[in-house]
C-alpha cells in the first residue's frame, strides 16, 4: 500500500488502494479511500512516501541492503 499525490490517485482511479480492494472486494472503487481510512491498522505496511520509495524499499530488501534513501 502506497500513499500518493491526490492527482496521481485520481488519474489511476485509486489503484494505490488496491490492497484494500482485495481485503474488501465489495467496496466500490470510489469508496476505497474511506475503506482504507477505516481499516488502515489491518495493513502490514503502508508506504507514506509514494510508489518510487515503496519500490526502492522492495528492491533493496530483495538485495538485502538498507532501505534508506
C-alpha positions in Angstrom: 0.0 0.0 0.0 1.5 3.3 -1.1 0.1 6.7 -0.4 0.4 9.0 -3.4 -0.3 12.6 -4.6 -4.0 13.3 -5.0 -3.6 14.0 -8.7 -2.0 10.6 -9.3 -4.6 8.9 -7.1 -7.3 10.5 -9.3 -5.5 9.6 -12.6 -5.0 6.0 -11.5 -8.6 5.6 -10.2 -7.3 4.9 -6.7 -5.0 2.0 -7.7 -2.9 2.7 -4.6 -5.8 1.3 -2.6 -5.7 -2.0 -4.5 -4.8 -3.9 -1.4 -7.9 -2.6 0.4 -9.9 -3.7 -2.6 -8.6 -7.3 -2.1 -9.4 -7.1 1.6 -12.9 -5.8 0.9 -13.9 -6.7 -2.7 -17.4 -5.5 -2.4 -16.4 -1.9 -1.7 -16.8 0.2 -4.9 -13.6 1.9 -6.2 -14.9 5.4 -5.3 -15.2 4.4 -1.7 -11.7 2.7 -1.3 -10.1 5.8 0.3 -12.8 5.7 3.0 -12.4 2.0 3.5 -8.6 2.5 3.7 -9.0 5.1 6.5 -11.3 2.7 8.4 -9.0 -0.4 8.0 -5.5 1.1 7.9 -4.4 -0.6 11.1 -5.1 -4.0 9.5 -2.5 -3.4 6.8 1.0 -4.7 7.4 2.8 -1.9 5.6 1.8 1.5 4.4 4.4 3.4 2.5 3.7 7.1 3.1 6.4 8.4 0.7 4.8 7.1 -2.6 5.4 4.4 -5.2 9.1 5.2 -6.0 10.1 4.8 -2.4 8.0 1.7 -2.0 9.6 0.0 -5.0 13.0 1.1 -3.9 12.5 -0.5 -0.5 11.3 -3.7 -2.0 14.3 -4.0 -4.4 16.8 -3.1 -1.6 15.2 -5.7 0.7 15.4 -8.2 -2.1 19.1 -7.4 -2.4 19.5 -7.4 1.4 20.5 -3.7 1.6 19.3 -1.0 4.0 16.1 0.7 2.7 17.1 4.3 3.5 17.1 6.9 0.7 
